[in-house]
C-alpha cells in the first residue's frame, strides 16, 4: 500500500470502499455490506459512497447510484499520488 493522504473528513471505511470498488466490478452498498472485510450497515456504506462520489473518488455507474466504479482521481488516491484534501469537500447530508 502506498502512502495515502486522506482528507480530514474521511474515515477508514472510506478507504475500504474505494479499495473494494477498484477491485470489484460489481460494487454496490449491498454487496459491500455483505463482504467479510466490512463491518458496517448497508445504509452507512451508502452514505459514505455518496460522500466519496461528492469528492470525485468514486462514481455511480447508473442513475440510480446502486453500482459504483472508481474514478481516475480515486485510483490516483489509492496509488498515493493524490492528496484527498484537495478534492471537492462533500456536502453535509441530513
Buried (B, 14 or more C-beta within 10 A) or exposed (E): EEEBBBBEBBEEBBBBBBBBBBEBEEBBBEBBBEBEEBEBEBEBBBBBBBBBBBBBBBBBBEEEBBBBBBBEBBBBBBEEEBEBEEBEEBEEEE
